[in-house]
Amino acid sequence: MAEGTNGRRRFSDKWGKHELDVLAVLSSAFPQWLTSRQIAQRVKAYADSYGELADQAAKAAFAKQFQRDRAKLAAMGIAIESRQPEYSSKSEGQDFASYRLQLGDEPRIRLRFEQDDLPVLAAANYLARSISVSSTQAQPVPQHTSRTSPRVPQTPIPGLGLDSIAPGLGTQTIPPTLMKVIDSRRFAATVDVDGENINVAYTDSDDLAMFVLEHPGATIVSPQEAVDAFNRRLDAATKLVLADESASANSATVVSPTISSKTPEPDEADAKKSHPKKSGPSFQTGSEVDRRLRLMLFLSAHLGEEFSLAELAERFIGKPKSDDELKKFVNIIHKDINTLTTVSDDGEMAGSQFFDIDWSLLDAEGIVSATNSLGLERLAGISPQYLSMLTASVSYLAHSPLLPDTQRAKAASLYQRLRQLVKPGETPWLSLTGYELEPHSFSVVKRAISTESLLDMEYTDGAGRTRRKIVAPSKIFVDEGVYYAAVWTDVLDATPADRRKFVSRDHLINKANGKPRTWQVLRLARIEHAEVVEPIKHVDVPDMPVGELRKWSFDNGTPAVFITDEPDLSFVRSLPGATVEPCQSGEKVHLIVSSDSWFVAFCIAHARHITAVAPDTLRTMINARATRELSVGQHDDTGTQTA
């Protein structure tokens, strides 16, 4: 350590061991509280630098370093709680806050995971730690929280504990697309959808409004600022006027049909500006201290068991590519074991060994067997609350398009095992905007496709009306995280006589090929009821690429116009195929709408920056939907405000 100008040695910790020492001191003292002075005295690195905290400079330096170490541990899943102690004589060292490990009232749960569970488990852990979800009553929101503060906090419980029972979790690679989707949705709200409370992660208030409007009957439960933001958009939508539908060919520009990902924007931020999120540290830890913490908790969870250095190296560093790399990894783990069992010069200070190691077994055979963990086994495993979050995340990934099919199947299998350990009704519902779960009609539509059967379905059309139709489903595809079904409507000859009245073939001409349009593309979530029907003859359904189906929907859509209150808005730039021209207030946007209900939801969601819409039929639908949502949201059956 270096000498300061006042003779006190400046803080230095070359090997990053002070975080481990802090953990050892607090763990060995649990459940007692330790004051700042007691911690400074017992942690060797602090004691060498700050001594008895006799002056204000030492107090300030210690406080800064301790809070840094505390934040480091909390970010990894080891939370340290604080309190102000009852006042007593300053000479007794009770004039500072006191601290202890935050372990909760319930015991940790320890599970056994297979190696092939780890990729899905790592992805689920990333999702669970990225969305604020709890099966218990929600904590009150601080009154002075900034409007732009994230509503998806990095939950400090207990990802590292999961590492202790699933070694190798930190070496897994999480799909970049999954991380991008999760990271961009940095706010969370509770939304009631069909009587179920769903914890929805979203990008901004426009994004949340779109989610609610695309789920008829949904209402925002909390937080209140999300409810207020939604109502402001509804109010603005009721005031839209009719737009001039003419276009100026000389000044119009076409937005690229390439669908660009939405950039996260703070709630209520300027919609014109794009606010890319700064990339934070991944939950998959990799530093020396991180690795030692994971190793320490793993050994604490498996006291008395034997593990080879090579096995620990693969679990906590990664699979070596060569014998030389294996030797390097083994040496690193051996060094970590030495660090975790270092005894300080002063036995009363921290640095005392975390474990008793069978050194003869380690030296002779390279096998690690640890005992006496200073109580750190209390940190190993996961809490029941976090298990509920993890189970919900695994279930979501098994039924959403964010993972490859092979990993989705593994997630479904893992979910069946985890759900046995969670009490009924304690698994929260999760959702990410734009990436909904498989709709309830998914299985029946898929069965009809696989058996080449007909489908008798009731569905909600773009105008919100319920229709019934007999069709031959051809394929299911996912577009921007939403499930769609492509169905063939020319099925009269194959339909049983008692159901032929429900066959409805559209005789409009398909602009793409000049033939009657016999394809229909509809969102699976809008199918309210479906039944598989055995055809009386085989239906010859032509193969139609998904790209052509999208083009067909676009070519047979409704021309629409909306006008913005300022130019260069981000939600306009993300519209594929839109034609944009400048106008007096902002921009006039022309586009072809393949779904009237989508356009209604889109305009309401962005109504704070839209002043006029055409044609009048769509404007009327927008006004009616917004008015209805406002009236429904004012009061529930008991007369209290809900949304």
Protein Blocks (a to p, Z undefined) as FASTA:
>chain_A
ZZdfkopacdddfkopmmmmmmmmmmmmpccdcdfklmmmmmmklmmmnonopafklmmm
mmmmmmmmmmmmmmnopacdddddddddfklopabccddddebjbdcddddddfklmmmm
mmmmmmmmmpccdfbdcddddfklcfkbcfbdcdfbdfklmmmmmghklmpccdfklmmm
mmmmmcccdddeehiacddddfblmlmmmmmmmmghiacfbdfklmmmmmmmmmmmmmpc
cddfbdcfklpccddfbdcddddddehiafkbccdddddddfbdcbfklmmmmmmmmmmm
mghiacdfklmmmmmnopcfbfklmmmmmmmmmmmmmmmmcccfblkbghiafbdcdfkl
mmmnopacdehelhmmmmgccdfklmmmmmmmmmmmmmcckbcfklmmmmmmmmmmmmmm
pcehiaccdddehiacddfklmmmmmmmmnopacddddddfkopacddddddfbdcdeeh
iacddddfblmlmpcfklmmmpccdfbdcfknopacfbdcddfklmmbdcddddfbdcdd
ddddfklmmmmmmmmmccdddddfbehifklmmpghiacdddfklpccddddfbfklmmm
mmmmmmmmcfbdcdfklmmmmmmmmmmmmmmmmpcfkopafZZ
